[in-house]
């Protein structure tokens, strides 16, 4: 196995450890993904895939619903369990 494969395995192990220790999930996943993209010598590949996915119409509806819920709950005096 080439050295990049071993580094990728090490990054995944560190990411799992950080998630178990309850570090900020989004930052751990974003940072680990960015490191893996840099290892593959294509650091913009992850951002290009993200931009391509964000233009999906079905995903936009889900994001708008998810961001609208926290705004609507305080107006209705409701709480999330």
Secondary structure, 3 states (H helix, E strand, C coil): CCHHHHHHHHHHHHHHHHHHCCCCHHHHHHHHHHHHHHHCCCCCHHHHHHHHHHCCHHHHHHHHHHHHHHHHHHHCCCCCC
